[in-house]
C-alpha cells in the first residue's frame, strides 16, 4: 500500500478531514500481523478554533505562534502524529495538517476493520462485538496499539500510516458538530459516512448544550 505523502496533509484542514473518509489506517509493526481499518469518521481542528489544543498559542492580531509545550507540535510539519491522552486512559490519534507554522489537525474518530480483525480483538478483548472494536477514537487506538510513541512521528510509512481511499458510490458524507466539546460547538466539522455501522454512537456537542 502506498501511504499518503506529507503534501496530502499540507492542505486546508477541513479539506483533509473530508478527504480521509474512505482512506485506510494501517498498523504494520514487525513480528505482528498487519491491521488495516477504513476511516469512516473524522473531525477537523484549526488554529482559530477555540476547541483546538493550540488555540492559545496563536495570536490572531500579530499572526505569530508560540511553539510551546505539546500543543506546539500542532504547528509542525504536516503528516506528523499528534497523540494525546483523555480521561487518563484513552489515546487519541490526530494527524497534523496545513503548512508548517499554521496550526491544524484531523482526529481519526472511527474506522471499519478491513484486515487483522483477530489482532484487534485480542487487543480490545474477546467479549467485544466486531462493531465495537473501532467505532470510537479511543477504541481504535487500543485496537491498533497506538499510544504516545507515535506523537510527533511521521504517519507516512511503517509502522503506522494512512493510505488514500474514496467513499463508495452509494455512500454519503454527512456532517455535524464535533463530539465532547464545550467550545466551538457551532462548527460542523465532524465528517462521517452516513449510516455506517462503525461510526461512533456519540451525540454531537450542539445537541448536548
N, C-alpha and C positions, 0 to 999 in steps of 0.2 A: 504494500500500500504506500502511495506517495503522500507524504504529510503536507499539510498547509505550510507555506513559507511565511516568514515574517511579514512580507508585503500583503498577504491576505488579511492580517490583523491590523496593518498600518492604515486603517481607514476609519471613517466615522463609526463610532461605537454602536449606534443603533443599527446601522447597515450590517455590521459584523454579527450582531445578535440575531438578526433575521437570517443571514446567510449561513449560520451554523446549524439551523434546523435541517435535519437530514444528513448532516455530516457525521463522521464516526469518531468516537473517542477510543483510542487504542492504548492498552497497557500491555507491554511486550517485554517483561523482565527476563533475565537469564534464569534457566532452570525452573520456570513456572509456566504453565500453559497461558497462551495469549488470551486476553479478554478484549472484546470489542462491543461497543454499545452505540446505537444510533441515537443521536441527540434529538429530543422531541420537545424540549423546553429550555429557554434561556431568559436572562434578564440583563438589561443594559444599565451601566452607571457611568456618568460623565463628571468632569471636574466642576461644573457649575450646578451640580445636583446635590441638594442638602443630604441625601441618603448615601452619598459617595464617601468612602472612608477617608479620602484625601481632600475633602471639600475645604477644610480649614487651612490647607496648605497652599491653596491657590488664591491670590489676591486679584480680584477681577478688575480693580481700578488700575493697577500697575501692570497686570499681566504677568506677574512674577510668581515663582513657585519656590516654596521652602521644601527641599528634598530631605525631610527629617523622618526618622523612625520607619517602621514597617510600611506605613501608608505611602511614604515617599517612593516606594517601588512601583506604585501605580502610574508614575510618570516616566517609567523606564522604557527600554526597548520593547516594541510590540512583539507579541508572541511569547512573552515570559509568563510564568505562572505566578498568580497571587493567591496564596492559600492561607486561610485563617480559621481559627477555632471558635465555635459558638457553643454556649452552654457548657463549656469545659469538656466537651466530648465529641463534637462533630466537626470534621474538617470540611471546608467548602472550597471547591475548585473554581477559580476565575482565570481568565486569560487576559493579559494586558493588551489594550488596543491603542489606536491613534499614533501619530508620530511621536518620537521620544521628546519629552518635555511637555506634552499635553496629556492630561490625565484621563484615563478611561479603562474600563474593564467589562468583560462579559462573564456573568455567572452561569455555569452549566448546571441547570436545575434538575434535569431528568434525562435518562437515556433508556432505550429499549435494548435488552441483551440481544446480540447477534451471534456471538461466539464466546465460549468459555463460561457458559451458564453454571456448570457444576463448580467451577472455581469460585464464581461469585457467591454461590450458595454456601460453599464452605466458609467463605469469609463472613457472610451475613448470618448464617445459622440455618440448619436444615428445616426448621419449622416455618420459615417464611415462604409464602406463595411466590411464584416467579414474578408476579406483577408488583410485589412489594420489595423486590431486590434492589431496584434502582429508580424508583419513582419519587425521588427527592434528592436534594443536593448532598445531604449527609449520608444518605443510604448509598448513593452511587460512589461516593468517596471511599466508604468502607468496602464496598464490593470490588472496587478497582485498586484498593490498597494505596490510596492517595493520602499523603499526610504532609507535614511541614517540610519534608525533604525536597518537595517539588516547588517550594516557594522561591521565586527568583530564577528558576531553571527554564530554559527554552523548551516550549512544548511543540517542537518541530521535528522531533526524532526520538527514537527509543531511549528510555523505556516508557515514555508517556507522550503521546502526540495526538493531533487531530488530522483527519483526512476529509477533504471536501466531499460533499454529497448534495443531494437535492431532495425536495419533497416529491411525493408521487403525484400523478395527475389527478387522482381522486382525493387528495389531501388538501386541507385549507389551513392557512396560517391565521390564527386568532391572536388578539392582544388583550391585555388587561393591566390594571395596576399591579405593581410588584407585590411580593409576599413579605409579611412580617415587618412592615415599616411604620414608623410614626411620622416621618418626614418624606417629602417628595412623593406622596401618595397620588398626586394628580397626574403623574407621568405614566402613560400607558406603555411602559417599556418591558413588560413581560410578554414574550413571544412563545407560542406553543402550537403544536399540531392539534387542531380542534378534534375532540372526541377520542384522542389516542389513549389507550388504557394505561400507558406508562407516564402520562402527565401527572404531576404531583396533585394530590387532592386538596391542597391548602386553599384558603379563602383569600382573594385579593384584598390588599390593605384598605382600599377605599370602601370596601363593604364591611369593615370591622370598626370603623371610626364611630 
